[in-house]
Amino acid sequence: MKNTIRTAAALAAFLAAAFAQGGAQCRLQGKLSDSAGGPVEGVNILITTPNMTSFKLSLKTDSGGHYSTILQDCTMPYHIKFEKEGFGTQEVDKKIPISEQAEVDMKLLKASEMAPKPGAPAVQKASPNEEAVVAFNAGVEALQGGDKATAEKKFQEAVAKNPDLPNGWQVLAQMSYEKKDWPKVLEYGQKATDLDPSLTNLYAMMADAAKQSGDKKAAAEWTSRYADANPDSPEILFNKGIEAYNKGKMKDAEASLTKAVESKPDFANAVFWLGMAEFNQNKKNEAKTHLEKYLELDPNGKEAGTAKEILPLLK
């Protein structure tokens, strides 16, 4: 029995996903044939990606059994399902390199051909891992359909059948985070990252869950792991800038905060502290620009009073 698992890198109904533009395109094409090698027309092809649960692309094979499409973002893996009434369904996961073309041909068996013949050996029972995959994929479908309660039950079923399924633990951690169940976030996230250390997208969530639950040591550890995995993120650059500022290293603070603002122009706090670092170096014009920008971004913010007090000194 063959099943493929839909990777949960972003079953990220809970994590923002931005669809890349044309520079990351690739092409997917192929041919659908029957058991005799003849073309199968009108096969429904559904293309989805676990990285963006709202994405669905549908197409059909032509009279020659052929299909072809351009995928706009080939930084992501795709799940392809082939269906036609009277034939068995086929599914495959595919990651296509950017700017390249992939051929995915498939043979479809008719329902009559799939039935066991008299005297044929019984179909082998699915293994626990295969059952886990089926449960996980059912959870994905339920989540895509907005049924979170069913989705969670299916993901729980998946990890019960195969505790070594990192994607199952990952999505359970994400769902627990949405419910603010901090202990479960930490439990499930730990299991996911132990099984698959590449799941660095969980680190920030784990750090926040630890902070919310009052575990300062764990929060610091997860924050450190997040910083190591994401050295150029605006938040990490901001923290480096504040650390340098508090040590009186204004040039270092200015350098890190400048990078943070360049990466995220509407990062109000980074804009404010960049202005303060410049003010402390007597860079009046630059400080004035950034403190005024801060007040535009967050006129009632925590630092608004300070910004208003300093601006008259920069004329």
ZAZA-867601 format. One record per residue (C-alpha): x, z, y. Coordinates in Angstrom, 3 decimals, decimal comma, always signed. Example, Ala and Ser with C-alpha at 12.3 -4.5 7.8 and 13.67 -1.06 7.14 Angstrom:
2
@X->+12,300 | Z->+7,800 | Y->-4,500
@X->+13,670 | Z->+7,140 | Y->-1,060
***
This chain:
315
@X->+0,000 | Z->+0,000 | Y->+0,000
@X->+1,550 | Z->-1,069 | Y->+3,275
@X->+0,752 | Z->+0,458 | Y->+6,634
@X->+2,502 | Z->+0,380 | Y->+9,967
@X->+2,531 | Z->+3,210 | Y->+12,450
@X->+1,745 | Z->+2,699 | Y->+16,081
@X->+4,597 | Z->+4,403 | Y->+17,915
@X->+3,445 | Z->+7,003 | Y->+20,406
@X->+6,064 | Z->+6,588 | Y->+23,071
@X->+3,248 | Z->+6,669 | Y->+25,526
@X->+0,117 | Z->+7,313 | Y->+23,925
@X->+0,514 | Z->+8,218 | Y->+27,289
@X->-2,948 | Z->+8,490 | Y->+28,366
@X->-1,061 | Z->+11,387 | Y->+29,933
@X->+2,039 | Z->+9,670 | Y->+31,243
@X->+2,014 | Z->+6,983 | Y->+33,929
@X->+2,821 | Z->+3,518 | Y->+32,620
@X->+3,701 | Z->+0,656 | Y->+34,901
@X->+3,455 | Z->-2,857 | Y->+33,521
@X->+6,641 | Z->-4,784 | Y->+34,337
@X->+6,631 | Z->-8,184 | Y->+36,017
@X->+7,730 | Z->-11,654 | Y->+34,978
@X->+11,432 | Z->-10,844 | Y->+34,646
@X->+10,710 | Z->-9,005 | Y->+31,384
@X->+8,651 | Z->-11,738 | Y->+29,725
@X->+8,967 | Z->-13,045 | Y->+26,178
@X->+6,909 | Z->-15,344 | Y->+23,950
@X->+5,042 | Z->-14,589 | Y->+20,726
@X->+3,787 | Z->-17,384 | Y->+18,480
@X->+3,126 | Z->-18,129 | Y->+14,839
@X->+0,862 | Z->-19,627 | Y->+12,212
@X->-1,844 | Z->-18,131 | Y->+9,989
@X->-2,182 | Z->-19,605 | Y->+6,505
@X->-4,293 | Z->-18,932 | Y->+3,447
@X->-2,872 | Z->-18,271 | Y->-0,013
@X->-2,613 | Z->-22,026 | Y->-0,670
@X->-0,652 | Z->-22,608 | Y->+2,526
@X->-3,516 | Z->-24,195 | Y->+4,455
@X->-4,107 | Z->-23,304 | Y->+8,110
@X->-6,699 | Z->-20,670 | Y->+8,977
@X->-8,597 | Z->-21,462 | Y->+12,158
@X->-10,350 | Z->-18,884 | Y->+14,332
@X->-8,352 | Z->-15,819 | Y->+13,302
@X->-8,890 | Z->-13,033 | Y->+15,834
@X->-5,552 | Z->-11,728 | Y->+17,074
@X->-5,511 | Z->-8,425 | Y->+18,954
@X->-2,264 | Z->-7,361 | Y->+20,635
@X->-1,885 | Z->-3,779 | Y->+21,874
@X->+0,981 | Z->-1,479 | Y->+22,771
@X->+1,250 | Z->+2,279 | Y->+22,287
@X->+3,083 | Z->+2,428 | Y->+25,627
@X->-0,061 | Z->+1,482 | Y->+27,567
@X->-3,325 | Z->+2,464 | Y->+25,918
@X->-5,406 | Z->+0,367 | Y->+28,331
@X->-3,596 | Z->-2,868 | Y->+27,425
@X->-5,370 | Z->-5,301 | Y->+25,055
@X->-4,740 | Z->-9,016 | Y->+24,654
@X->-7,037 | Z->-11,141 | Y->+22,438
@X->-6,595 | Z->-14,720 | Y->+21,276
@X->-7,539 | Z->-16,982 | Y->+18,338
@X->-5,732 | Z->-19,473 | Y->+16,153
@X->-6,425 | Z->-23,179 | Y->+16,706
@X->-7,434 | Z->-25,754 | Y->+14,090
@X->-3,872 | Z->-25,834 | Y->+12,815
@X->-3,757 | Z->-22,063 | Y->+12,417
@X->-1,359 | Z->-21,744 | Y->+15,344
@X->-1,344 | Z->-19,224 | Y->+18,176
@X->+0,958 | Z->-18,638 | Y->+21,135
@X->+1,079 | Z->-16,285 | Y->+24,101
@X->+3,437 | Z->-14,938 | Y->+26,734
@X->+3,891 | Z->-11,163 | Y->+26,907
@X->+4,660 | Z->-9,980 | Y->+30,425
@X->+6,615 | Z->-6,819 | Y->+29,564
@X->+8,935 | Z->-7,030 | Y->+26,582
@X->+10,566 | Z->-3,693 | Y->+27,221
@X->+7,672 | Z->-2,336 | Y->+25,135
@X->+6,837 | Z->-2,610 | Y->+21,408
@X->+3,615 | Z->-4,351 | Y->+20,411
@X->+1,107 | Z->-3,919 | Y->+17,586
@X->-0,496 | Z->-7,136 | Y->+16,354
@X->-3,674 | Z->-7,241 | Y->+14,240
@X->-4,957 | Z->-10,394 | Y->+12,498
@X->-8,622 | Z->-10,427 | Y->+11,459
@X->-11,170 | Z->-12,959 | Y->+10,229
@X->-14,395 | Z->-12,441 | Y->+8,361
@X->-13,917 | Z->-13,116 | Y->+4,673
@X->-10,191 | Z->-12,338 | Y->+4,782
@X->-8,184 | Z->-9,170 | Y->+4,491
@X->-6,799 | Z->-7,740 | Y->+7,746
@X->-3,063 | Z->-7,856 | Y->+8,402
@X->-1,141 | Z->-5,776 | Y->+10,943
@X->+2,451 | Z->-5,749 | Y->+12,138
@X->+4,558 | Z->-3,965 | Y->+14,776
@X->+6,957 | Z->-6,128 | Y->+16,769
@X->+9,559 | Z->-5,503 | Y->+19,485
@X->+10,661 | Z->-8,807 | Y->+21,053
@X->+13,823 | Z->-9,012 | Y->+23,174
@X->+13,305 | Z->-9,967 | Y->+26,818
@X->+13,333 | Z->-13,751 | Y->+27,473
@X->+13,311 | Z->-14,533 | Y->+23,745
@X->+10,705 | Z->-16,045 | Y->+21,408
@X->+9,436 | Z->-14,466 | Y->+18,203
@X->+7,725 | Z->-16,225 | Y->+15,313
@X->+5,224 | Z->-14,070 | Y->+13,455
@X->+3,625 | Z->-16,082 | Y->+10,659
@X->+1,126 | Z->-14,435 | Y->+8,357
@X->-0,712 | Z->-15,236 | Y->+5,126
@X->-4,288 | Z->-14,026 | Y->+4,855
@X->-5,865 | Z->-13,416 | Y->+1,489
@X->-9,563 | Z->-14,009 | Y->+0,981
@X->-11,644 | Z->-11,029 | Y->-0,004
@X->-12,154 | Z->-12,492 | Y->-3,472
@X->-8,415 | Z->-12,807 | Y->-3,936
@X->-7,903 | Z->-9,189 | Y->-3,008
@X->-10,306 | Z->-7,840 | Y->-5,653
@X->-8,555 | Z->-6,560 | Y->-8,800
@X->-8,841 | Z->-8,870 | Y->-11,788
@X->-10,260 | Z->-7,583 | Y->-15,107
@X->-7,579 | Z->-5,730 | Y->-16,990
@X->-5,323 | Z->-5,497 | Y->-13,948
@X->-3,588 | Z->-2,169 | Y->-13,397
@X->-5,313 | Z->+0,224 | Y->-11,039
@X->-4,247 | Z->+0,151 | Y->-7,431
@X->-1,609 | Z->+2,777 | Y->-6,814
@X->-2,817 | Z->+5,728 | Y->-4,790
@X->-1,513 | Z->+5,896 | Y->-1,259
@X->+1,452 | Z->+8,206 | Y->-0,692
@X->+1,122 | Z->+11,172 | Y->+1,706
@X->+3,192 | Z->+9,252 | Y->+4,262
@X->+0,906 | Z->+6,219 | Y->+4,026
@X->-2,124 | Z->+8,477 | Y->+4,411
@X->-0,436 | Z->+10,036 | Y->+7,458
@X->+0,051 | Z->+6,598 | Y->+8,985
@X->-3,612 | Z->+5,729 | Y->+8,443
@X->-4,693 | Z->+9,005 | Y->+10,073
@X->-2,305 | Z->+8,503 | Y->+12,986
@X->-3,534 | Z->+4,971 | Y->+13,667
@X->-7,131 | Z->+6,206 | Y->+13,521
@X->-6,155 | Z->+8,777 | Y->+16,133
@X->-4,725 | Z->+6,049 | Y->+18,358
@X->-7,968 | Z->+4,063 | Y->+18,124
@X->-10,048 | Z->+7,154 | Y->+18,910
@X->-7,852 | Z->+7,973 | Y->+21,894
@X->-8,076 | Z->+4,428 | Y->+23,207
@X->-11,856 | Z->+4,716 | Y->+22,879
@X->-11,906 | Z->+7,934 | Y->+24,900
@X->-12,806 | Z->+10,216 | Y->+21,965
@X->-10,106 | Z->+12,854 | Y->+22,423
@X->-11,659 | Z->+15,386 | Y->+20,046
@X->-11,601 | Z->+12,958 | Y->+17,121
@X->-8,161 | Z->+11,726 | Y->+18,134
@X->-6,724 | Z->+15,237 | Y->+18,044
@X->-8,228 | Z->+15,905 | Y->+14,600
@X->-6,699 | Z->+12,683 | Y->+13,268
@X->-3,265 | Z->+13,498 | Y->+14,697
@X->-3,478 | Z->+16,985 | Y->+13,172
@X->-4,390 | Z->+15,369 | Y->+9,866
@X->-1,414 | Z->+13,020 | Y->+10,180
@X->+1,170 | Z->+15,771 | Y->+10,676
@X->-0,441 | Z->+17,870 | Y->+7,934
@X->+0,105 | Z->+14,999 | Y->+5,489
@X->+3,591 | Z->+14,238 | Y->+6,800
@X->+5,199 | Z->+17,057 | Y->+8,835
@X->+8,211 | Z->+14,788 | Y->+9,489
@X->+6,181 | Z->+12,449 | Y->+11,728
@X->+7,689 | Z->+12,847 | Y->+15,226
@X->+5,133 | Z->+10,595 | Y->+16,917
@X->+2,330 | Z->+12,790 | Y->+15,627
@X->+3,896 | Z->+15,933 | Y->+17,078
@X->+4,663 | Z->+14,081 | Y->+20,307
@X->+1,100 | Z->+13,042 | Y->+21,045
@X->-0,216 | Z->+16,477 | Y->+20,053
@X->+2,201 | Z->+18,001 | Y->+22,569
@X->+0,926 | Z->+15,614 | Y->+25,240
@X->-2,700 | Z->+16,410 | Y->+24,455
@X->-1,942 | Z->+20,155 | Y->+24,536
@X->-0,282 | Z->+19,711 | Y->+27,929
@X->-3,433 | Z->+18,087 | Y->+29,279
@X->-5,380 | Z->+21,150 | Y->+28,081
@X->-2,732 | Z->+23,517 | Y->+29,554
@X->-2,157 | Z->+25,082 | Y->+26,145
@X->+1,472 | Z->+25,934 | Y->+26,950
@X->+2,443 | Z->+27,615 | Y->+23,630
@X->+1,218 | Z->+24,573 | Y->+21,681
@X->+3,066 | Z->+22,228 | Y->+24,031
@X->+6,294 | Z->+24,086 | Y->+23,320
@X->+5,642 | Z->+24,287 | Y->+19,575
@X->+4,687 | Z->+20,645 | Y->+19,105
@X->+7,249 | Z->+19,306 | Y->+21,568
@X->+10,038 | Z->+21,219 | Y->+19,845
@X->+9,059 | Z->+19,738 | Y->+16,484
@X->+8,905 | Z->+16,222 | Y->+17,946
@X->+12,308 | Z->+16,402 | Y->+19,625
@X->+13,936 | Z->+18,071 | Y->+16,611
@X->+12,780 | Z->+15,161 | Y->+14,455
@X->+13,564 | Z->+12,478 | Y->+17,045
@X->+16,061 | Z->+13,475 | Y->+19,795
@X->+15,397 | Z->+10,161 | Y->+21,559
@X->+12,002 | Z->+11,475 | Y->+22,778
@X->+13,528 | Z->+12,490 | Y->+26,112
@X->+10,272 | Z->+11,645 | Y->+27,903
@X->+8,991 | Z->+15,050 | Y->+26,701
@X->+11,692 | Z->+17,119 | Y->+28,435
@X->+10,043 | Z->+17,432 | Y->+31,858
@X->+6,726 | Z->+18,349 | Y->+30,243
@X->+8,455 | Z->+20,972 | Y->+28,086
@X->+10,240 | Z->+22,436 | Y->+31,112
@X->+6,950 | Z->+22,751 | Y->+32,982
@X->+5,168 | Z->+24,273 | Y->+29,976
@X->+7,938 | Z->+26,869 | Y->+29,615
@X->+7,745 | Z->+27,654 | Y->+33,332
@X->+3,947 | Z->+27,987 | Y->+33,199
@X->+4,185 | Z->+30,343 | Y->+30,219
@X->+6,749 | Z->+32,533 | Y->+31,993
@X->+9,713 | Z->+31,707 | Y->+29,758
@X->+12,429 | Z->+31,241 | Y->+32,396
@X->+15,225 | Z->+30,780 | Y->+29,851
@X->+13,397 | Z->+27,989 | Y->+27,998
@X->+12,401 | Z->+26,392 | Y->+31,311
@X->+16,042 | Z->+26,303 | Y->+32,392
@X->+17,137 | Z->+24,853 | Y->+29,054
@X->+14,542 | Z->+22,064 | Y->+29,087
@X->+15,253 | Z->+21,347 | Y->+32,751
@X->+18,939 | Z->+20,998 | Y->+31,918
@X->+18,162 | Z->+18,623 | Y->+29,053
@X->+15,905 | Z->+16,596 | Y->+31,341
@X->+18,660 | Z->+16,409 | Y->+33,971
@X->+21,188 | Z->+15,202 | Y->+31,385
@X->+18,786 | Z->+12,512 | Y->+30,173
@X->+17,591 | Z->+11,467 | Y->+33,657
@X->+20,531 | Z->+11,942 | Y->+36,053
@X->+19,154 | Z->+9,446 | Y->+38,591
@X->+15,553 | Z->+10,667 | Y->+38,774
@X->+14,370 | Z->+11,653 | Y->+42,292
@X->+13,585 | Z->+15,193 | Y->+41,135
@X->+17,051 | Z->+15,749 | Y->+39,665
@X->+18,721 | Z->+14,289 | Y->+42,758
@X->+16,549 | Z->+16,551 | Y->+44,929
@X->+17,577 | Z->+19,637 | Y->+42,952
@X->+21,259 | Z->+18,669 | Y->+43,261
@X->+20,804 | Z->+18,210 | Y->+46,983
@X->+19,159 | Z->+21,612 | Y->+47,428
@X->+21,878 | Z->+23,263 | Y->+45,349
@X->+24,560 | Z->+21,705 | Y->+47,565
@X->+22,616 | Z->+22,632 | Y->+50,722
@X->+22,378 | Z->+26,273 | Y->+49,666
@X->+26,149 | Z->+26,307 | Y->+49,128
@X->+26,702 | Z->+24,907 | Y->+52,611
@X->+27,955 | Z->+21,556 | Y->+51,304
@X->+25,986 | Z->+19,423 | Y->+53,739
@X->+27,683 | Z->+16,105 | Y->+53,008
@X->+27,008 | Z->+16,475 | Y->+49,281
@X->+23,443 | Z->+17,545 | Y->+50,031
@X->+22,936 | Z->+14,541 | Y->+52,295
@X->+24,305 | Z->+12,154 | Y->+49,630
@X->+22,019 | Z->+13,425 | Y->+46,852
@X->+18,930 | Z->+13,687 | Y->+49,056
@X->+19,493 | Z->+10,201 | Y->+50,438
@X->+19,463 | Z->+8,822 | Y->+46,899
@X->+16,306 | Z->+10,809 | Y->+46,111
@X->+14,513 | Z->+9,387 | Y->+49,158
@X->+15,708 | Z->+5,855 | Y->+48,441
@X->+14,318 | Z->+6,163 | Y->+44,925
@X->+11,053 | Z->+7,780 | Y->+46,076
@X->+10,360 | Z->+7,140 | Y->+49,792
@X->+7,214 | Z->+9,327 | Y->+49,862
@X->+9,048 | Z->+12,377 | Y->+48,453
@X->+8,178 | Z->+14,592 | Y->+51,424
@X->+10,318 | Z->+17,628 | Y->+50,568
@X->+13,363 | Z->+15,442 | Y->+49,964
@X->+12,794 | Z->+13,775 | Y->+53,355
@X->+12,584 | Z->+17,185 | Y->+55,084
@X->+15,738 | Z->+18,605 | Y->+53,529
@X->+17,607 | Z->+15,374 | Y->+54,165
@X->+16,717 | Z->+15,818 | Y->+57,842
@X->+17,944 | Z->+19,423 | Y->+57,689
@X->+21,242 | Z->+18,412 | Y->+56,075
@X->+21,707 | Z->+15,862 | Y->+58,864
@X->+20,733 | Z->+18,449 | Y->+61,515
@X->+23,401 | Z->+20,803 | Y->+60,192
@X->+25,969 | Z->+18,010 | Y->+60,631
@X->+24,772 | Z->+17,357 | Y->+64,196
@X->+23,447 | Z->+13,917 | Y->+63,226
@X->+20,612 | Z->+14,172 | Y->+65,702
@X->+19,172 | Z->+10,663 | Y->+65,453
@X->+19,086 | Z->+10,659 | Y->+61,660
@X->+17,668 | Z->+14,188 | Y->+61,542
@X->+14,962 | Z->+13,268 | Y->+64,077
@X->+13,966 | Z->+10,219 | Y->+62,039
@X->+13,604 | Z->+12,168 | Y->+58,794
@X->+11,873 | Z->+15,235 | Y->+60,233
@X->+9,323 | Z->+12,990 | Y->+61,964
@X->+8,883 | Z->+11,113 | Y->+58,687
@X->+8,276 | Z->+14,404 | Y->+56,888
@X->+5,467 | Z->+15,270 | Y->+59,307
@X->+3,905 | Z->+11,852 | Y->+58,686
@X->+4,032 | Z->+12,369 | Y->+54,936
@X->+2,902 | Z->+16,015 | Y->+54,889
@X->+1,613 | Z->+17,119 | Y->+58,337
@X->+0,343 | Z->+20,442 | Y->+56,974
@X->+3,199 | Z->+20,977 | Y->+54,551
@X->+5,117 | Z->+24,186 | Y->+53,975
@X->+7,987 | Z->+23,039 | Y->+56,189
@X->+5,852 | Z->+21,506 | Y->+58,964
@X->+6,343 | Z->+24,483 | Y->+61,286
@X->+10,127 | Z->+24,365 | Y->+60,932
@X->+10,200 | Z->+20,617 | Y->+61,523
@X->+8,144 | Z->+21,020 | Y->+64,727
@X->+10,481 | Z->+23,755 | Y->+65,995
@X->+13,613 | Z->+21,675 | Y->+65,423
@X->+12,425 | Z->+18,299 | Y->+66,723
@X->+12,524 | Z->+19,344 | Y->+70,427
@X->+16,212 | Z->+20,201 | Y->+69,934
@X->+16,982 | Z->+16,653 | Y->+68,873
@X->+16,084 | Z->+14,851 | Y->+72,106
***
